[in-house]
Amino acid sequence: MIEKLTNEIINKILHEFNKEENKEKIHSLIIEPILYYIIDKLYPYIFVTATIFFLIFILLILIFTIILRKSKDG
């Protein structure tokens, strides 16, 4: 009895969520604000991490060119 009732409730809820109007509301009122908030909070960390990776890459290229020049001279 309870299992049938819960299945019906879940099916009705899923049916309502699948309506295009409700999908748009969920997307614009719930999902987008959450994503913008997360991106806003993580942006400084992403920027710092990308900068560090870029600097490491530049240093790697410089070290590699120094090693190649020394091996030619040696």
Backbone hydrogen bonds in HBPLUS format (Angstrom, degrees):
<---DONOR---> <-ACCEPTOR-->    atom                        ^
c    i                          cat <-CA-CA->   ^        H-A-AA   ^      H-
h    n   atom  resd res      DA  || num        DHA   H-A  angle D-A-AA Bond
n    s   type  num  typ     dist DA aas  dist angle  dist       angle   num
A0005-LEU N   A0001-MET O   3.12 MM   4  6.36 157.6  2.17 145.3 151.5     1
A0006-THR N   A0002-ILE O   2.87 MM   4  6.12 165.8  1.89 157.0 160.1     2
A0007-ASN N   A0003-GLU O   2.98 MM   4  6.12 155.9  2.04 144.5 151.4     3
A0008-GLU N   A0004-LYS O   3.02 MM   4  6.22 155.1  2.08 145.7 152.0     4
A0009-ILE N   A0005-LEU O   2.96 MM   4  6.24 159.4  2.00 150.5 156.4     5
A0010-ILE N   A0006-THR O   2.88 MM   4  6.04 165.6  1.90 151.3 155.3     6
A0011-ASN N   A0007-ASN O   2.91 MM   4  6.04 158.8  1.95 145.5 151.7     7
A0012-LYS N   A0008-GLU O   2.93 MM   4  6.14 156.2  1.99 147.6 153.8     8
A0013-ILE N   A0009-ILE O   2.92 MM   4  6.16 159.1  1.96 151.2 157.2     9
A0014-LEU N   A0010-ILE O   2.89 MM   4  6.08 164.4  1.91 152.4 156.7    10
A0015-HIS N   A0011-ASN O   2.90 MM   4  6.03 151.9  1.98 141.9 150.1    11
A0016-GLU N   A0012-LYS O   2.99 MM   4  6.23 153.9  2.06 145.5 151.8    12
A0017-PHE N   A0013-ILE O   2.90 MM   4  6.19 155.6  1.96 150.6 157.8    13
A0018-ASN N   A0014-LEU O   2.99 MM   4  6.13 140.2  2.15 143.3 153.2    14
A0019-LYS N   A0016-GLU O   3.29 MM   3  5.49 158.9  2.34 103.9 110.2    15
A0023-LYS N   A0019-LYS O   2.92 MM   4  6.20 153.3  1.99 153.5 162.3    16
A0024-GLU N   A0020-GLU O   3.00 MM   4  6.22 158.2  2.05 150.5 155.1    17
A0025-LYS N   A0021-GLU O   3.12 MM   4  6.40 155.3  2.19 141.9 148.6    18
A0026-ILE N   A0022-ASN O   2.90 MM   4  6.08 167.5  1.91 152.4 155.6    19
A0027-HIS N   A0023-LYS O   2.87 MM   4  6.01 158.7  1.91 146.7 153.4    20
A0028-SER N   A0024-GLU O   2.83 MM   4  5.97 168.6  1.85 151.7 155.0    21
A0029-LEU N   A0025-LYS O   2.80 MM   4  5.65 156.0  1.86 149.7 156.3    22
A0030-ILE N   A0026-ILE O   2.97 MM   4  5.26 144.5  2.10 131.0 138.0    23
A0031-ILE N   A0026-ILE O   3.08 MM   5  6.46 162.1  2.11 154.4 159.9    24
A0032-GLU N   A0027-HIS O   2.93 MM   5  5.99 167.5  1.95 164.0 165.5    25
A0034-ILE N   A0030-ILE O   3.26 MM   4  6.32 157.4  2.31 145.2 151.7    26
A0035-LEU N   A0031-ILE O   2.91 MM   4  6.15 165.7  1.93 159.6 163.8    27
A0036-TYR N   A0032-GLU O   2.88 MM   4  6.04 167.6  1.89 160.2 163.4    28
A0037-TYR N   A0033-PRO O   2.96 MM   4  6.03 153.6  2.03 142.0 149.3    29
A0038-ILE N   A0034-ILE O   2.94 MM   4  6.18 161.2  1.97 151.7 156.6    30
A0039-ILE N   A0035-LEU O   2.86 MM   4  6.05 168.8  1.88 155.5 158.8    31
A0040-ASP N   A0036-TYR O   2.87 MM   4  5.90 154.9  1.94 141.5 149.1    32
A0041-LYS N   A0037-TYR O   2.99 MM   4  6.21 152.0  2.07 145.9 152.7    33
A0042-LEU N   A0038-ILE O   2.90 MM   4  6.07 150.0  1.99 150.0 158.7    34
A0043-TYR N   A0039-ILE O   2.87 MM   4  5.68 134.1  2.09 147.0 155.3    35
A0045-TYR N   A0042-LEU O   3.06 MM   3  5.43 116.7  2.48 109.4 124.4    36
A0046-ILE N   A0042-LEU O   2.96 MM   4  6.19 159.9  2.00 160.5 167.1    37
A0047-PHE N   A0043-TYR O   2.87 MM   4  6.02 162.8  1.90 158.2 162.8    38
A0048-VAL N   A0044-PRO O   2.97 MM   4  6.15 164.6  1.99 148.6 152.4    39
A0049-THR N   A0045-TYR O   2.95 MM   4  6.04 162.9  1.98 146.0 151.3    40
A0050-ALA N   A0046-ILE O   2.91 MM   4  6.05 162.6  1.94 149.7 154.5    41
A0051-THR N   A0047-PHE O   2.95 MM   4  6.12 155.4  2.01 147.0 154.1    42
A0052-ILE N   A0048-VAL O   2.94 MM   4  6.17 160.1  1.98 151.1 156.1    43
A0053-PHE N   A0049-THR O   2.96 MM   4  6.21 165.2  1.99 153.1 156.9    44
A0054-PHE N   A0050-ALA O   2.95 MM   4  6.11 155.4  2.01 145.2 152.2    45
A0055-LEU N   A0051-THR O   2.92 MM   4  6.18 160.3  1.96 151.7 156.7    46
A0056-ILE N   A0052-ILE O   2.89 MM   4  6.11 158.8  1.94 152.6 158.7    47
A0057-PHE N   A0053-PHE O   2.94 MM   4  6.12 153.5  2.01 144.3 151.6    48
A0058-ILE N   A0054-PHE O   2.99 MM   4  6.29 157.8  2.04 149.5 155.1    49
A0059-LEU N   A0055-LEU O   2.91 MM   4  6.15 164.2  1.93 151.3 155.6    50
A0060-LEU N   A0056-ILE O   2.84 MM   4  6.01 151.7  1.92 145.8 154.1    51
A0061-ILE N   A0057-PHE O   3.02 MM   4  6.30 155.4  2.08 148.2 153.9    52
A0062-LEU N   A0058-ILE O   2.96 MM   4  6.26 160.2  2.00 151.1 156.8    53
A0063-ILE N   A0059-LEU O   2.86 MM   4  6.05 164.7  1.88 153.4 157.3    54
A0064-PHE N   A0060-LEU O   2.94 MM   4  6.05 157.8  1.99 144.3 151.0    55
A0065-THR N   A0061-ILE O   2.94 MM   4  6.19 158.1  1.99 149.9 155.2    56
A0066-ILE N   A0062-LEU O   2.98 MM   4  6.20 156.8  2.03 149.1 155.6    57
A0067-ILE N   A0063-ILE O   2.95 MM   4  6.16 160.4  1.99 151.7 156.6    58
A0068-LEU N   A0064-PHE O   2.98 MM   4  6.22 157.8  2.03 147.3 153.5    59
A0069-ARG N   A0065-THR O   2.96 MM   4  6.15 156.2  2.01 147.7 153.8    60
A0070-LYS N   A0066-ILE O   3.01 MM   4  6.19 159.3  2.05 149.7 155.1    61
A0071-SER N   A0067-ILE O   2.95 MM   4  6.13 152.0  2.03 146.6 154.3    62
A0072-LYS N   A0068-LEU O   3.11 MM   4  6.31 140.9  2.27 140.0 149.5    63
A0073-ASP N   A0069-ARG O   3.06 MM   4  6.31 152.7  2.14 145.3 152.5    64
A0074-GLY N   A0070-LYS O   2.90 MM   4  5.90 146.3  2.02 144.8 153.8    65
